[in-house]
Structures are given as C-alpha cells and as structure tokens.
Amino acid sequence: MFWSLLKSFFFLFNPERAHYLSMNLFSIALKIPLLSYFLKKSFAHRNNHLEKTVDGIVYKNPIGLAAGFDKDGKWLHLLSSLGFGFIEVGTVTPKPQVGNNKPRLFRLIKDLGIINRMGFNNEGVDALISRLKKFNTNKKVIIGGNIGKNKNTPNAEAINDYLFCFEKLFHYVDYFVINVSSPNTPNLRNLQDKEPLFELLSQIQLLNKSYPFPKPIYLKIAPDLNNQALSEIIDVVIKTNINGIVATNTTIQRPSDLKEINILGEQGGLSGLPVQKLSNKILIELNKNKQFTIISVGGVVSVSDVIFKFNHGADLVQIYSGLIYEGPWFIKKILNSLSKLSSKELNEKGS
C-alpha cells in the first residue's frame, strides 16, 4: 500500500524526471539517521544459502540490477541497500554524451512496460570511476561495468572505445558486459554480426588476459535475433572464450497485444513484461546446449518470472522495469521467496 501511494506520486511526473526525483529523495532519506535506520531495516534480507559463485565471483545472492538504471554510479549506496547481489553500472562510453532528444522515456503502464531511446546518455568513464573509487572503499555488493561506444565513433573504430573503457574501469569493477545490442545508438547492432563481433571480443579478451587476474566478460545481446544470428553469436562467444551472455537487451518489436496503443509509434527499445516472451525464448535456446554462463534479464515483474529464468538455465537474474512497477521492496520479496525454496522445489515451481 505504501509503495502504491509513492508510485502514484512519482507517476505524476514524466518518467525521466520521476526516475531522478525518486532516487534523489530516497538518497536524502538515507541521510536522515532515524529514517535511514527504518528504511534499511525494511529492505534487509539475510540468508546465506542464497550465496552463489559464478565465474569465480561470490555473489551474496543471484539477483542483480540491470545496466541503465544507474549509468553513472550516482546511487550505488542506495541501490546496494535494497538487497541486490550485484549492480551493473553503465552503459558508459569514453566521452560524456547527452544522449537522444527528450522526451525519450515512456511508460506503458497497462502493459508493465517501458519504451526508451536514451542513447547511452552518461557522464563518461572518468566521472563513473570517480564515484566507484568512493563506493569501493566499503563495498558490499558486486559491481559490473557495462561498456559501449560513443555515438559519433564509427563502427570501424568502435573497438578503440571498448578497449578504452575496459582498461579505464578494470580495477574498479568485478566483471564486464560488452553492449552491442542497444537499439538506440545508430548501427550499433551491426557489431553483433559475426566478423566484427569476433574481432571486438578477441581484442578485449587479449587485453583482459594481459592482466595477472583477468575479469569475467559477458556479451549483451538483443532479443530480436533469428536462430542463425544467435547460433553465430554463440560460436563467437565460445571461440573467444569469454564467460557468457547477458540475455537480453530491449526489443524493437511491438507485440500485437499491447494495450497502451497511444505511444506505440514512439521509437526505442521496449522492455518490461512485453519483452518477457522474447527474452525467455533466447534463454531457452541458449540453455539447449549450455556451454557458458547466462545472465538473464527481461520481463521480470514477479517472483515466478525469476524462478522461471533460473529453472531454464539462468545463472544470475537481473531486473529493471520490475523495480519501477513493483517498487524498492521487490528485491526483498524475491529473496524471501527464493529462501523458502530448496533447489529441487525451485526447479519444480519454475517448470
């Protein structure tokens, strides 16, 4: 009921303004001693049996926040208080960029969905690093770094942008995600094609292995891939020996059963419940002959959505839109439910 009231208030504002307003207000609340105590207590969940090791990293629980929510690492202390096992910052680019023109974020309330065409708006990798340095002094959550290219960087030179961000961030994040699947940067998805993708991942992996202790690397893919394209990507992932795939980004499709028809003409990536079927389809395909880690994201708006993903091959699960529609206590609700299930029950309930 409390979240319903808060959501009604925040939804009075346009989505982008509401995002900053809500996060800033929560941040202020956490600076007020008594209020901070009760807020943190309301978010708290402690159950060690949810701890999970993936690619050498120990996660206190397997539920994470997807990239895009906190691109610049401005709210890491707040978000870590919500109970996430990991938080993915970015997508970050070498140079700051303002992104696409506003309005660029739209709610599909009846569909529990979001359309965005943000365009990698971020303050640049150096600004992110300055915040990660402060946060890492008392870090209690795993941090992933999602990296991309600047809009004005041609695809032929994109590798340089990725390598630049990788090298800059290496000592401040626990794992990397290579984002070549956002629909909001012109021609970015062309980097998912087999040859440019192999070259990109090979160069990043080469740099990664030059360090004494390489970091896990994952590739974030689109939900709109056909079987042949997906097969080629799997082949590249295996050949370059990166650790796995984040499935999936937003979709450019517009399902026929959407209810919020007044904004269907808006360009951008569609996320939330409307992308769930596409995301899960990719997950199931990846799991058929699983040879690497799968981080599943897309359409998680209930506990049963999380269980489905784990049961169908996900090693870790991320949320984004579900946090907006279900509120900051959604993570605790998920963790409490997972804590009550044994591994066997988890599989049974997800089938």
Secondary structure, 3 states (H helix, E strand, C coil): CHHHHHHHHHCCCCHHHHHHHHHHHHHHHCCCHHHHHHHHHHHCCCCHHHCEEECCEEECCCEEECCCCCCCCCCHHHHHHCCCCEEEEEEECCCCECCCCCCCEEEEHHHCEEEECCCCCECCHHHHHHHHHHHHHHCCCEEEEEECCCCCCCHHHHHHHHHHHHHHHCCCCCEEEEECCCCCCCCHHHHHCHHHHHHHHHHHHHHHCCCCCCCCEEEEECCCCCHHHHHHHHHHHHHHCCCEEEECCCECCCCCCCCCHHHCCCCCEEEEHHHHHHHHHHHHHHHHCCCCEEEEECCCCCHHHHHHHHHCCCCEEEECHHHHHHCCCHHHHHHHHHHCCCHHHHHHHHC
